[in-house]
Structures are given as C-alpha cells and as structure tokens.
Amino acid sequence: MKVFWYLSFLVLVFTIGLHSEKTKKVIKKQNPIKSPITPEIERKIPEPKDQYQIRLIMENDAFGGFSDRYYTNGSRLEFNMSAGESNPTRKVLGYWNDLFITPSQTTKYLQGFSLGQEFYTPTNIEKADVSYGDRPYSSRAYFSNSLTTATEDTSITTELELGMIGPSVGGKSAQMNFHNLIGSPTPQGWDTQIPNSYSGALRTDVRKFHHRFFGTQYNLNVGNIQSDVSFGFIFRFGNIDKTPGPGSSALQPGPPILHEDGKGYWYFYVNPGGTLQFYNATIQGQIGSDKAYKTQNRNTAFSNWDNYLNNPTPEAGEREIQYRALAEDNGKNSLQRYILFNEFLVKGTNNPYNIGLNYLLFNNIFNGAEDIEKSTRLFLLNNLAEQWDQIPDNARALAIYSIFRPEGGKLPPHIRLYSYEVLSQFILDPKQREVLLQLLREEIEYRDEKTYVADLKRAVGFIKVGFVSVSNAGFLFGVHYNFQTIDFQSGKGLPQQHQWLGFQVGKVF
C-alpha cells in the first residue's frame, strides 16, 4: 500500500510538471517576448530535445550465490526528464551543482524522481536473537528528487531524500516472502530490527573523466540516516568517449542514462575506492533512542556475577568465564558452545534429561533461539517422547513451543523464562543455582524491548567491476559486481567482507 501511494505521488508530480510546461508554452504564444536574437541566429541554435527516461537498479547477494548477510538487498526505480530554466528542482539544486562545474550552452540538466529500498541482516539469519558483535537487522525506504548537471566529461547528481527506517518499511515480510519463494531459510530475527524513524538527506555524486578510459568519483551523503564521504577511481575500456556513464549501485546510484540520439556506447569498468563513515543509522540505530544497546563488549547481567557471590573464589571466577563463553554467540560457534553447555550444566549435576530437552534449553538461553532443521527436529521429538512422562509441565510447554515455533518471530519472554527455571532447578550447588537464575532473569529484562546496535567502522574499502551498454536507441543494460569490507566493528570470527551482484535496465524516450 505504501508503494502505491509513493507511485501515485510520483505520477502526480510528473503530471503537474507536464501541465506547467504546456501552460508556459501557451502563455508564451499569447504574450510573445521580443528577443535580441534574430530569426537567422535562432535557426542556427538547435533547441534541446526534451528527454524522458526510466531506470531500474536491483542488487542482491543471492544473485551471485554469495552468503546471505550484511547488505542483502537493494533496489531503486528512477524517472528522469529534461529540466528547463524555470524548473523548480533546477532552480534549487542548480546553484549547488554549479559549484562543481562551469555550465555552457551544451550543458544538460535532468530532473529525477526515485523510489528506493535497502535491507540489512546479520551473518546468521536463522537466529531469533541477533548474535552479539554482528550487524543488526534494518530496512530503509526513501523517495528522492534529484538534479543531474552534465557536460561532455563531467556529471554532478544531487538529490534531496525523504524516507524512513524501521519495521514500517516492510523488510520482514518482503524478505520472508522472497526466501520462501526461492526456498532459502526463513530469516528469524526481523523483530529485533532498528526501530522506526524518519529520514532526510542530501546526496551528491561527482564524476569527472580526464581521459575516456580514466576518471574520478566523489560522493557525499549528509543526513540523519547516513553521513559519509567516498572517493574512487574509474578505469574503463570500450567504445566510449569522455561521456560519464550512468551510475551502477543502488547504494551510490550516480547519474541517470546520459545519451544522445544515435550515439550509443559500451564499456567495461573497474571502480576501486573507499568510504569514510561518520554516522550510519542502519548500524547504530536512531540517535538518542533508549531502546538501543550495543554489546560486542557489553555489560550484561553476567558482568554482575561478583555482586551475587559474597566470597568470590577461583572456582567462581572459572564459572564466570564459562558462562561468558556460553553467552558469546557470534553466529557460527553453536556446536562448540553446546559441548561447553553439556560439560558444565549437564554433567556433574542431577539434570535427568537427555539431549532432547537439554538442547532446547541451550538453544533458547545461549544460542539465540536458532531455527531447528527438520531432521534435527524429528530427532529431538523422538528423544522427548521417550521421557515425556518425566518432564514437568513448564518444560513440556517450552519444548513444544521451541520445536514448532512460528517462523520469523521473536522468542517470547515467558518461554525464555521457563527455560531458565527448568535449567536452574537441576544445578547441585544452591548458591550457583540462585545466582544463575537471578542473572538470567536480569538478562531477559535487559533484552526485552531493546534493539541491538553495533559500533561503526570508520574506513570502508570497495571495488566494483561491471559492464554498461547504451544502444543507439537509448536502451540501457548494465551488470555489476561489488566487493566491500564490512562497515561495522564485528565480533571475533565473523566475515570481514561482503560481495553481491546487481543489474540495471532502462530506456530513454
């Protein structure tokens, strides 16, 4: 429904623009203004032909069969048209663009309207909780109005953006439906995503080609969702002069299709560069939000261990280290931590249960409520059936819910609390049992209604490789590969880079 209203607004603005141009032509005919240019001179200066174009950019890490994590999906739909001297967007943004270029009679001006969205996920999407030290879930969408000023070797694209970040964007349902369609695992942690907030931004992309095979690129973003600066080189090979080609990535869309009738071009390109980040709400969350917390080095309930032990001993310190190791989930070490759980909280106690219930306890408390595969689910059910009569009611309730938990949902607090109580009642040491239960209860209170956020990595490197073709008739096709170092401070053992593929298609009318 939101997309419908966005598109409706886009059509409305376009219609008003066309109506305004027609009205001006009528007024001009009714009230002709005398010009010092003689008819002979006027015939020698060809009037620029009005141009309309549409472009679609889509990118996803699934396109290349890469790992599903971090920046996982982005798309952008653009409509651009010629902007005359009286165009409001040109009047507002033209002054800014002119700081980077010297206009001439051949300078082109294009006004654009765009709709875009971006989705971000952590390394392991099968966990209901975000692993500490990983990238949080977040989704954003925006509408923008832009102006591109272009000469034969330079383009400046500036856009004003309005949008929002958070659950209202619909990232949860969109990715779940897409994954169900292609048979990929259902993402479980969207309920932990960065909360709703509105966004505004100014983005400028400058591309200058010093040679038809070599250029430089500058990108500036200023806003309450993302603030950063980027610089890169563009190396090209193909059938093209100095004309800047269209941008490629939905994250840095750049100029639209720059094209003249009958003058097609094609080229391969390599675009290495780097980004300096100042703020990124898709990682850090909304500024000042009391719902956000960052915790790869966080103070958890386990940090208060000594406050609950009257006389700490070396054994108590060892237990604290083991509890911390159990809680440090980076999304990839489930087996190692389950072995630790089994050695520490099953063996040496009077815990009477087999692997069925114990694994569910471990998964709910220490493993982020990871989604259980069908084969494992059947094994756990068979194991539980053998002990069903010996299992208390609260343990039965949490076992049934944990195995058949709805997809894509957060683990309810009472199920987590049941898990804490069942685990703690079979620990032999009364002091240890009391401490563990108290700590776990504090942990659930700390997590409830909170959103995980990560620390920002200031310097990010990237390299883009791709192919662009614009036919004589103005048909655009492009494909691009992106490799990027991660943009957040990660926990130990997580991948330090990400890669994805994208494509763009378009047409000049």
Secondary structure, 3 states (H helix, E strand, C coil): CHHHHHHHHHHHHHHHHHHHHHHHHHHHHHCCCCCCCCHHHHHHCCCCCCCEEEEEEEEECCCCCCCCCEEEEEEEEEEEEECCCCCHHHHHHHHHHCCCCCCCCCCEEEEEEEEEEEEEECCCCCECCCCCCCCCCEEEEEEEEEEEEECCCEEEEEEEEEEEECHHHCHHHHHHHHHHHHCCCCCCCHHHCCCCEEEEEEEEEEEEEEECCEEEEEEEEEECCEEEEEEEEEEEEEECCCCCCCCCCCCCCCCCCCCECCECEEEEEEEEEEEEEEEEHHHHCCCCCCCEEECCCCCCHHHHHHHHCCCCCHHHHHHHHHHHHHHCCCCCCHHHHHHHHHHHHCCCCCCCCCHHHHHHHHHHHHCCCECCCHHHHHHHHHHHHHCHHHCCHHHHHHHHHHHCCCCCCCCCHHHHHHHHHHHHCCCCCHHHHHHHHHHHHHHHHHHCCCEEECCECCEEEEEEEEEEEECCCCEEEEEEEEEEECCECCCCCCCCEEEEEEEEEEEEC
